[in-house]
Each structure stands twice: as C-alpha cells, then as structure tokens.
Amino acid sequence: MGFTFINHSFKTALLLLVTLVLSLPVSLNAQDSLSTDSSVQPQWTIRPKISAGVGMMNYQGDLVSNRSYFNPFQNKLSFHVQVSQPVFDYLDVNFFMLFGKLGADERTLVRNLNFESQITAGGISASYNFDHFLKKDRIIEPYVSLGFEAFEFLSKTDLIDQYGNNYNYWSDGTIRNLPEMDVFLENAIEITRDYEYESDIRALNADGFSAYSERSFAIPIGVGFNLMMNSKTSFQMGMDYHWTFTDYIDGITSDSRGVRKGNERTDKFLNTYMRLTFNLTTPPHEQVEDFSGADFGDSDLDSIPDMEDLCPNTPIGVEVDLAGCPIDSDADGVADYRDLELNSLENAVVDTNGITLSDAVIEQMYLEYTDEEGKYSQYTNTAYSQETVERKTIRKKQNYTVQIGEFEEGVNDSLANALLSMPDVTTRTTEDGRKIIEVGNFENLPDAIQRKIDLETGGIATKNVIETTSSGESSRVTNIEQDMISRETLGMTVEEAISKNKTLPAPDRLILSKNEYTLDRPIDTRSVAKASDETYGDFTVFRVQIGAFANKLSQDVFDGIDDLLVITSEDGLTRYYSGAFTSYDKAARRKIDLMQGGFDGSHVIPFKGGKRSLLNESGATPADNVLPLNSSSSANFGKVKFKVQIGVYSGQIPMDILDRMMSLGRIDQREGDGGAVRYFIGEFNTYEEAEAFKDNLTAEGFADAFIAAEYNGNIISATDGIQLLK
C-alpha cells in the first residue's frame, strides 16, 4: 500500500514539474499582453539560462553519523544540469536534474556496515540574488535558493570479495574469510575489500522491511555566488543541502534490528558544485546616442573642431597652429611649451626636452646601436628622439637582477658552490638551451649596482645588470647608466668602486660608502680582494638537491616546482635544487614534500661562505646524536610516528620468520620499489620509545630491525622525523 502511494506521488510530482516548465513562458507572455501600460516599453525575448556542472555529493545519515558533514572519504562525484528563467531582476525560477552517488563505510567495534547508492533527482527551485542591495554593474553576485525535488535511490552494499569470500570483521582490525572464533584462529586468512557494491540492500531484507519504495522527495536549500565573466557567461560555485523525506537510503532506520538500529532522523545529503552558465536572454534595445553635433565639437578647447584637429588632446591654453598642433618655433620636434631650448639649430638632434645633444653623446649612441659584442646596451634610461606631444617614449621599470653569465656547458665547482651559498640566486633556460644565472631581485637600480660591486669585489665576475619591465621585457642597463647612478650614490664609477676595494688592504667588511674612501690613499700591491659576510650572508643556506643527472632533463619533469634551481658543473652533471632555507627543519619539510611528489632521491645539502659544508658543521645533527624526544611541545607531535622495520621481502616470507612475525601481533605492510614489501611494527610518538621497543625485538631474534618514521602517511628516515619534532 505504502509503496503504491509513494510511487504514484513521484509520478504526479514529475508531471507537475513538466507542466510548470511548459506553461511559464505562456504565462509571462500573457502578462505582457494584458499590461495596462500603453507606453512603448523595451521588448524582451523570453529565453532561459542554461547551466551544466560537476560537484561532490556527501552523505549524512545513520552510518558514521558522528562524523562531519564534510568528511572527504564520503564524497562522491555528481553531475547536474539546470535551466533558469529570470522572473524579475532579483528572482530566477530553476528547473534542474542531478545525478550522482552517495556512500559511506562504517568501521567500529560494534558494527561494520557500508553502502553506495545511485541518486537521480529532478526538481524546481527559486533563487534570489540580492539585487536590492548590490550594484547593477557587479562582477560577483551571491545568491540563495529554495526548492522541491523528487529523487530515486538505488542502494547496494559490499558483503563479499571478488572470490566469493564473506567479509568477517575481527576485533584486531583485520578482515578475514572466517568468523572470529577460537577454532578458526590458525586457518583464517586476511582478505581485503574490493569495494564492489554487489548486494542490493532492499533485496537482502536484513531488517524485514520488505519492498520499501526507492523513491522519495526532498527540499534542497542552497547558497552560492555567480562570477560574471561577460554579458552572456558566468561561473557559479555553491552548495545545496537536500533535506529528504526518507530514511531508507542507507538501508538503516530506527526500526532496524539489533546493532543495525539507527537514529530517528531521515537521511540527508549535501551537493557542493561548480558550473558554467550561458545566458540566452536577449538584452533590451538601447537608445543610440546622437552624434549629429560631433562635427563641431572641440574637446581640447583650442578653437579647432575635432574633425579637423590633428592634435585633439592639446593642453588647455597652449598656442596652436591651423592644424590644432602646438607651436614648434625651431622645428626640432619638441613643442615650445615644453622646449627648454627654443632656438635649436636647424636639423639639430635634440633630446625629449628639446636640448641639442653633444657630439660625444651622439657617438656613444652610435656605438650602442652598432654594438655586437654586448658591451653596450640596446636601451638606455633616456629616450633620444624627435617626439611630438602625442608620441612619447615611456619606460616602465619593474625590477633589476645581476647576471652572472650565460652558460652552454658547466661552471666550475667553486663558482657553483659560491652561487648555491646565496639564497637569492636564480636560473632560467633560453630557447636555445643556454642556462642564464642571475642574482638578486631589486626594485631599484642603485641596489642592483651595489650588489654587482659586492660580487665583483668578492671575486665573482658579473656580466650585466638586467632590467625587466612590467610587461616582462628584459634589457641590459648600459655602462653609462650604471656609472651615472654609481657617481650619484658612491661618488665614483662602478669600476672605480670595485678597484678601490681590490687595492685597499682587505677590510673586515666591504667599503662601499663614498664617505669612507680616501682617494689619495697609497695602493698596497700586496692586498687581495676578500669577500665578506655581505657577499654570501653570515648564515648557512640549506637547499634540497632533487637529483644529479648526466643528461639534462626536460622542464616538464619538474612541473609545479616554482623554486627550481639548475646548476651544471665541470664534472658534466646537472644538479637540480629546490628552495633556499636558513634552517634545516624547513629544508627537511621541503624534502618530504618532494619525496611525496615522487622525487625519492631528494636530500638536504648545506652551503656556507661560498662552500658546500657537512650537516654536522651546519648545526643539523644526525639521529644518533639527538637526545631522545619526550616533549609534546612540537607542532608536529602526534603527526610524526616512529616505527620499527623488522624485515623486507620479495615474494614469500620464510616460515620460521613468518611464525615469529605472527606472534608479534598487528604488522604494518608497505609495498616498496620493485615489488618488495617492508614490514613494520609499533607506533610511537618519541624516538626513545621506539628505540626501547627495537632493542626488545633485537633480543627476540630480529637482528636487522631498525627505526623509521612516518609523516603524512609516508615512510621517512628517523633523522627526518626527529628534525620535524624540533
């Protein structure tokens, strides 16, 4: 009786939804035709907005009811389509279909249940976009919605594996092919779930519900936002909470028997989605502006109509000629109102201020123009041209770097170690495969020149100072411009500043302030340039070496590693590094991230004072020298677990060893490279607990036992685990 009534109600609801969709455009047209407003109104064509998207469905019901609504292990993929019809500027009526799955796996000491249900839903909703409170030209638009839907659920459960074995859940956390009884202790073997939901829950009739209906109704309540991409397209993200009228989706209700008994609440689910919407609605007709009077317009008020004005943006008050352009008395291309030299000679070459350029400057410009050896830049900080007020050269500066050089082969080890000691060194690859090494990232040119002097004084040759504009274009800064800035800041050229540091007796620090120089100080020929702490920094730089390879790898291999540094040395090996850290802990965390990403050979290398050093010299101590950790003050306490590895085997384990392993209790198995399986036992928060446990295992015959650590589900060395707990 109940099944027949619900089935009939489901069909009736779907029929009402279809009737409403077909009648809505007719109703809206009828309202337009009955309008008593006799004035001419903009005409609209009633066409809907069509949406399609994907999302994740999350179940909330009798199983795992003590967990969060957003438990990621319960999420299942969903798809939906929607047709929306604007009724008012603030209100849309939506007709939607939703397809997806719900599921849950409950594993407790009391009961072990699971299910997966195919969901098909259709309904109608109304959404409000807060138009009363927001600007008309908004880009982001929040909305809320409320609706009614009918849906069908087909629920199944996973009770047997692919070989026909029933799942028997033992109290030790394992799943076995036989029930947990003393008589089966030796014969029961562990099996794993195949997560194939093969058994129909309604057909099993475990609680005597008979053939209950697998259709019901729900009220979806939603919230989200629209991102207006253009007048026709928008991107939406949101979530709908579906309050259903049934408690049979998971097959568990308050009337279920024994441990299967559920709560009094109905089953519910949440659908979080993103979708793309295309608006088919034709915009209203807009009144066309009247440009009939444009022929006589004069936007710059110079008495020359815009239709005849060759310079329509002349500043107000500037004297113009008959063409509307500013007067240029000496015809040098610079208007009088901005010309600082009004009587330049005929055909004279002037700068942007109208001042005649000297022969020396013109010669320098020629040398830069014909330069093929890289001594001069193609660009300078001043634009030399014959310009009009409408045509200006604007140079946008963004940042500066010091280029060490371009390398087709490797660099020597001393230079490589010196560069790796600097936290701000970067590399990039040109289209023809050359490696460019640069240092620094400065917002102004004086700081970049200062860094160049530091490097040269420290014995590291530099090639260029590179300027990168806001548009991403790069150019060399000329020696003339560098010397000009150096004279302003230091009172001497770049070469003079470098020479002063190299010829004065080696100081405790670099002398780069012009107030500290004595120009008549005698030269000490015995002095040698010496790099100070300011060249490398008075600290150790920890880098993570991802690998060293005889052949260069494609950049695609390292996709996603934004801080990649590539150095090819004289030995022919190309080394790939990530990060530049001032503490070993941060470098160790980066190493673990890289290992999780598949770079298993990653390891930390310290650099200091232009040289590669050892970990014990850098202050990072190996596990044998670390005091046992027994404090819970670390942020990673509880996240890092120490385990004892008791063996690694490929294929079958010898019977004598297997017997000893089974006597230990629960053993964790991890599959490694080449099919080998690593066997771990124990889980401890501190290294000293694991060490005591390992000593006991050694005494019991596991001579090869050693300690490892686990972090975020990955096996790492005990050394790395200890560092993470500092």
C-alpha positions, 0 to 999 in steps of 0.5 A: 500500500505504502509503496503504491502511494509513494510511487504514484506521488513521484509520478504526479510530482514529475508531471507537475514539474513538466507542466510548470516548465511548459506553461511559464513562458505562456504565462509571462507572455500573457502578462505582457499582453494584458499590461495596462501600460500603453507606453512603448516599453523595451521588448524582451525575448523570453529565453532561459539560462542554461547551466551544466556542472560537476560537484561532490555529493556527501552523505549524512545519515545513520552510518558514521553519523558522528562524523562531519558533514564534510568528511572527504572519504564520503564524497562522491562525484555528481553531475547536474544540469539546470535551466533558469528563467529570470522572473524579475531582476532579483528572482530566477525560477530553476528547473534542474536534474542531478545525478550522482552517488552517495556512500559511506563505510562504517568501521567500529567495534560494534558494527561494520556496515557500508553502502553506495547508492545511485541518486537521480533527482529532478526538481524546481527551485527559486533563487534570489540574488540580492539585487536590492542591495548590490550594484547593477554593474557587479562582477560577483553576485551571491545568491540563495535558493529554495526548492522541491525535488523528487529523487530515486535511490538505488542502494547496494552494499559490499558483503563479499570479495571478488572470490566469493569470500564473506567479509568477517570483521575481527576485533584486531582490525583485520578482515578475514574469510572466517568468523572470529572464533577460537577454532578458526584462529590458525586457518583464517586468512586476511582478505581485503575489500574490493569495494564492489557494491554487489548486494542490493540492500532492499533485496537482502531484507536484513531488517524485514522491511520488505519492498520499501519504495526507492523513491522519495522527495526532498527540499534542497536549500542552497547558497552560492555566488555567480562570477560574471565573466561577460554579458552572456557567461558566468561561473557559479560555485555553491552548495545545496543541502537536500533535506529528504523525506526518507530514511531508507537510503542507507538501508538503516532506520530506527526500526532496524534490528539489533546493532543495525538500529539507527537514529530517528532522523531521515537521511540527508545529503549535501551537493557542493558544485561548480558550473558554467552558465550561458545566458540566452536572454536577449538584452533590451534595445538601447537608445543610440546616442546622437552624434549629429553635433560631433562635427563641431565639437572641440574637446581640447578647447583650442578653437579647432573642431575635432574633425579637423584637429590633428592634435585633439588632446592639446593642453588647455591654453597652449598656442596652436597652429591651423592644424590644432598642433602646438607651436614648434618655433625651431622645428626640432620636434619638441613643442615650445611649451615644453622646449627648454631650448627654443632656438635649436639649430636647424636639423639639430638632434635634440633630446625629449626636452628639446636640448641639442645633444653633444657630439660625444653623446651622439657617438656613444649612441652610435656605438650602442646601436652598432654594438655586437659584442654586448658591451653596450646596451640596446636601451638606455634610461633616456629616450633620444628622439624627435617626439611630438606631444602625442608620441612619447617614449615611456619606460616602465621599470619593474625590477633589476637582477645581476647576471652572472653569465650565460652558460652552454656547458658547466661552471666550475665547482667553486663558482657553483658552490659560491652561487648555491651559498646565496639564497637569492640566486636564480636560473632560467633556460633560453630557447636555445638551451643556454642556462642564464644565472642571475642574482638578486631581485631589486626594485631599484637600480642603485641596489642592483649596482651595489650588489654587482660591486659586492660580487665583483669585489668578492671575486665573482665576475658579473656580466650585466645588470638586467632590467625587466619591465612590467610587461616582462621585457628584459634589457641590459642597463648600459655602462653609462647608466650604471656609472651615472647612478654609481657617481650619484650614490658612491661618488665614483664609477662602478669600476672605480668602486670595485678597484678601490676595494681590490687595492685597499688592504682587505677590510673586515667588511666591504667599503662601499660608502663614498664617505669612507674612501680616501682617494689619495690613499697609497695602493698596497700591491700586496692586498687581495680582494676578500669577500665578506659576510655581505657577499654570501650572508653570515648564515648557512643556506640549506637547499634540497638537491632533487637529483644529479643527472648526466643528461639534462632533463626536460622542464616538464619533469619538474612541473609545479616546482616554482623554486627550481634551481639548475646548476651544471658543473665541470664534472658534466652533471646537472644538479637540480635544487629546490628552495633556499632555507636558513634552517634545516627543519624547513629544508627537511619539510621541503624534502618530504614534500618532494619525496611525496611528489615522487622525487625519492632521491631528494636530500638536504645539502648545506652551503656556507661562505661560498662552500658546500659544508657537512650537516654536522658543521651546519648545526643539523645533527644526525639521529644518533646524536639527538637526545631522545624526544619526550616533549609534546611541545612540537607542532608536529607531535602526534603527526610524526610516528616512529616505527620499527622495520623488522624485515623486507621481502620479495615474494614469500616470507620464510616460515620460521620468520613468518611464525615469529612475525605472527606472534608479534601481533598487528604488522604494518605492510608497505609495498616498496620499489620493485615489488618488495614489501617492508614490514613494520611494527609499533607506533610511537610518538618519541624516538626513545620509545621506539628505540626501547621497543627495537632493542626488545625485538633485537633480543627476540631474534630480529637482528636487522630491525631498525627505526623509521618514521612516518609523516603524512602517511609516508615512510621517512628516515628517523633523522627526518622525523626527529628534525620535524619534532624540533 
